[in-house]
Amino acid sequence: MRKSAIKQIPPHYIPYISIVEDLPIKAALDKHLASFQNLDISVVEELGDRVYAPGKWTTKEILQHIIDWERIFSYRALVYARQESNRPVAHDENWMTPHSKANSRTFQDLIDDFLFVRSSTISLFKTFDEEDLMQIAYSGDNEFSVLGFGFSMVGHQIHHFHVIQERYLPLLGREVELVKGMRC
């Protein structure tokens, strides 16, 4: 199913979903898996632990945050697709990220972790048929579909790659791209 099949999007997910092309969900997940595979590791390594403003996350923390939320969104998609009656609890990225120990990991380890997680997400979404993808989930007081969680994961990744490209890479003092040969 394509992004255009999503009927309701809670307001806080609109910025993520709106930046994803109207592709079938598997194609969107695959396309943006490739952007992680083509991440210019030398560029992110050169950034190191620099931040563009006090209190902002490091690039490693951003990558770990993307990984963590991919896992959370996948879990939520699974719960709703399988029609589990218990709602998943909320999560606070501002609490989780400082406790992630991301800065003690290597960039290669973070990239490898994401590739594993995204492959798992793709495998999960292959098990969903149209009925599963249209199952209603609840995000706060808003209704949302399992399909929406899939596109939220992709849009979340794109959003954070844009943040790195626009706010972190200028710290290097020259024109560089985050993803080799691709616009993120």
Summary of the structure (lengths in Angstrom):
residues: 184
radius of gyration: 16.4
end to end distance: 22.6
largest distance: 51.8
contacts: 548
relative contact order: 0.23
helix: 62%
strand: 7%
